[in-house]
Amino acid sequence: MGDLSWAGHEDMGWFEIGPAPDPATDKGLLIQQQIQAFLDESADKVSMENSSITKAERIAWMEYRQALKEIHLQLGYPENVFWPVRPE
């Protein structure tokens, strides 16, 4: 073990940490990336400037977006995910 007193640290010994999660295989990260993509693509649907949809349609999109944001609260997440139905 090295002497770290010169850096103002006591030698507290070594410890190992596990490998960093692989973003390509981390299910939670992949799900969050997909959620963000869905949120990004639907952002204009809930915009008050969007006059091409009705109030009911806007509410449906807002509920869809909220359900996406709450996916991580589902029992069994991230192994079992129930994806909300995208409004038409």
N, C-alpha and C positions, 0 to 999 in steps of 0.2 A: 504494500500500500504506500502510496506516495505521501510526502509531506507537503500539505497545502497551507502551512502556516504563513508562507510568504504572500499568499493571496487573501489572508484574513480568514481562512476556513480551517477548522479542525479536521483532522483525518477521522472521518466517521465510518470508514470501511466502504466496501463495494457492495453494490446490490445489482441484481439483474432485473430488467423489465422484459416483458414479452415483446414479440414482434409487433410492429405497427399494423393496424388493420389494413387489409388490402381493399382499396376503394372499389375494385372490380368485383369483389366477392362479399362485401359488407352489405347485407340485405337492407338494413336500416338506412344506410347512406343512399343506396340505389332508389329506395322508395321515396326518400325525401327529395331527391333530384327529380323524380317523376312528378311528385306533388308540385314542386316549384314550377316545372314546365306547364302543368295544367293551370296553375294559378296565373302564370304569366300570359298564357294564351286566352284566358277568360277575363282578364282585367278590364278590357274595354266594355264587356257586357254589363258590368255593374256601375260603369261611369255615368254620372248624372247628365253628361253631355250627349250620351248615346240616346237619341230620340227614335231610333229605329225599332226599339222593342217596347213592349207594354210593361206596365207596372208589375203585373203578375209574372211575366218572363224575367224581369229584373230580380224579383224576389226569389224565383226558382234558382237563378244563377248565384245569388247571394247565399242561399242555403247550400247549394252544391259546394261553393268555395269554403264555407264554414265546415262542412263535412270533411273536405280534404284536409283542412287545418287540424282536425281532431282525429285523424287516422291513427296517430301514435297513441291515442288513449284506448284503442280497441283491445279487447282481451285477445291475447295470442300474437300481438304485434311484436316483431315484424314477420314472424313465420306465417301467420294467417291474417290476411288483410282483406277486408270487405271494401271494395271501391264503390264510391257513390255513383249513381247514374248521372251522366252528363245531360243537362237539359238540351233540348233540340233547338 
